[in-house]
Amino acid sequence: MGFLGVLQCGHIEIDQHLITALVERWRPSTHTFYFPIGEATVTLQDIAIIWALPLEGNLITGVDTKCTTQQWQNYCHQLLGFQPDERAIKDLRIKSTVLHEWLLGNTCDSDSPFEEVLQEARVCALCILGGILCVDPTGNYMSLLYLRYMEDIEGGVSNWGVAVLAYLYRKLCTASQRRKVNIGGAMQLLQIWAWSRIITIAPIPSTINTELRPTIIDEENILPHPPYAARYV
């Protein structure tokens, strides 16, 4: 599905003060950060280098508001292998705790049917999207709309890099408004981007993952392996 690079990078603690400082310098009119030395912003190239997210493939577009709660429950049963309680679904989103609890109680092994493996992979992908890539400002819900792009896992990769960047831009614009206290989006990505641009605040990279080898996807797409963010694990 294109999330291997994110898994290789692991988890980092978010520097709340750094994120707040960046939000204060964000300008929604230009989608850039205003620094004393000029403007800068997160680009698609940053997405590819830091997390190795795919920048080509099926586009992540559209908002589906036609499905009822019961239809979403049936959809989850079909693609995820379980039917969540109707109280766990709100405004096209599902509580993150429901997915976490299901993963803790259901683990596939080498003898599991292939369909169950696919279902668990979709649950894991939703957790990655809702917990790292496209984080909800509350941190309690994950969008079910992404399931539409996981129906055929073997049919090709979706353009998650563009979707993650667009979502980050939108959440930065929202957070920069008055009286906003929460922010969503890929905060780990934003923090690593800031470390790579403002080297005086960057921590010392890990010695475990500093040996970067090129991953040649095609002649025009050569990315570091593991991704750039892995050096800060």
N, C-alpha and C positions, 0 to 999 in steps of 0.2 A: 504493500500500500504506500510505501515511500517514507516510513517513519523510522527506518533503521538508524539513520544518522542521529535522530533525537535520542534514541535508546542508548547509543554509544556515548552520548554526551552526559548522561546521568542527570543528577540534580545539583543545583547550587542554591545557597541561601540568598534570598532577595535583600538587597540593601535598600531599605525603605527611604532613607534620606537621599540617596542618589536618584531614585525614581522620582521622588517629589521635586527635586531640583530640576530634573529633565522636563517634567510636566509643566513647571512654571516657565520654562523657556520655549515651550511648544507654541507654534503659531498655526491655528487651523486654516488660515487663509492661504498659506503656502505649503502646509504639511512639512515644515522644517523646524529644527531647533535653532534659536538665535543665541549665538555665543559671541563674546567680545571680539573674536577674530573672524567671525563670519557665520554663515549658515551651514547646517549639515543635517542629514536625515538618513534613516534606514532605507536601504534599497533592496531590490530583488537579488542583486549580487551578494549582499550581506546575508540574505536568507540562505542562499545556496552554499556559501562558504562556511557560515557559522553552524548551520544545522544540516546541510546537504538535503534540504527539502526539494522535491521535484518542481521545476518551473514550467514543465510542459505536461500535456495530458488533458483529460476531461476538465472543463471549467466548472468551478464551484459557484453556481449562480442560483438566484431565485429564492423566494420565500413562500412556503406552502402554508396557507392558513385554512385550507378546506377540510382537513382531516379532523374528526372528532377524537375525544379521548379514547373511546372504545377502539377506533381504527388504529390509533397509535399503539394501544395495548396489543392488538393483533399483529401489528407490524413488528413489534419487539419480539413477540413469541415466534414469529417466522424467522427473523434474522439473528436474534440474540439467544433464542432457546428458552426464554422464560417470559412470563407476562406480568409486568409490574402492576402494583395496585394503582387504582385510578388516582389516589391521593398523592402518588409519587410523580405524577405528570402534571405540569403546569405551563401553559402558554408554549407548547411545542418543546418543552424541556423536561428532563427527567432528573430527579435528585441524584447527586453523585454518590451518596451513601448506598443507594440501592445497587448500583453497579459494583461498588467496592465489596459489599457484602456477598454479592453473587460470586465474584471472583474468588473470595476467600473460601467459599463452600463448594466450588466447582472448578476442578483443575484437570485438564486433559493429560493423558499419557500416551505412550506409543501404541496402546491397544484401543484408543478411543476412535469412534467412527469419524470419518473425514468431515462430515457435516458439523459435528460437535466442535471439531478443531476450528472450523471457519467461524462458528458462532462465538467461540471464546476469543478469537482474533478480533472480531468486530467489537466485542466488549472492551478489550484492551485498547483498541484504536480510539474508541469513544473516550476512554479515560485519559489517553494521551492528549486528545484534542481539548477536552474540557478541563484538564489539569495543568497543561503546559502551553499548548499552542494557541487556543482560542478560549482563554479563561473568562468565565462569567465574572462580572464585578463583585457579586456576592460570594463566589467561590462554592456555592452549594448546588448549582444546577449545570447540566450539560445539554446542549442542543441535540434534539433527535433528527434534525434536518440532515445531518451528515450521513445518516444511515442510507440515504438514497444513493450515495456514492460508494457504498460498500456492498451493494447487492451482488455484484459480480467482481469479487476480489481478484480473480485470475484474468479478468478481461482487460486489464490495463491500469495505469496509474493516473490518479487525478492530480490536478494542478494545485496542490496544497500550499505551495510557496506563495503564490499570489493571494490566495484566500487568507493566509495568516498575516501577510503584510497589510492587506486591506482592513482586516479586523483590528489590527494594532493601530492603524491610522485613525479609525473610527473611535476607538476607545480613548486614544490620546486627546482627540478633539472634544469628546464628552467630558473627560476628566479635567480639562483646562478651563471649563466653565466655572462660574461662581457657585459656591455652596455644594460642590461635588467633593465627596470624601473618599470614594472608592474608585478603583480603576481596574479594568480587565485587559485582556490581551496577553501577548507573549512577553511577560516581564523578564524572564530569564534571557531571552534573546536581546531585549533592549539593554539589559545590564551588561551583557558580554559585548554588545556593540559599543557601549560607552567605554568599557575598559580598553577596547581596541583603538578607540579614537583619542581617549585621554589617558595616556599611558602612565601618568604620574599617580593615578588612583587605582591602577590595575594591580591585582595580587600577583604573587610569583606563580607562574604556571607549574602544574604538576610535572614531575619528572617521569611519571608512569606513561603518560600519553603524549609526550612531546615529539616522538618519532613519527612524523607525518609522511605517509606514502601516497603518491598520486593514484586516485581512482579514475581510470579512463572509461567514461561512459560512451563517448563517441569522440570524433576528431575535434568537435567544437565545445565539448563539455567535459573538462578535466577538473575534478574536485579533490580536495585533500581528504585523506582517509587515515584515521578517523577525522570527523569534522573539526573545525577550529575550536569549537566550544569544549571539546573533550579535554583540552589541556588544562581546563580550570576545574575539573572534577576533583 
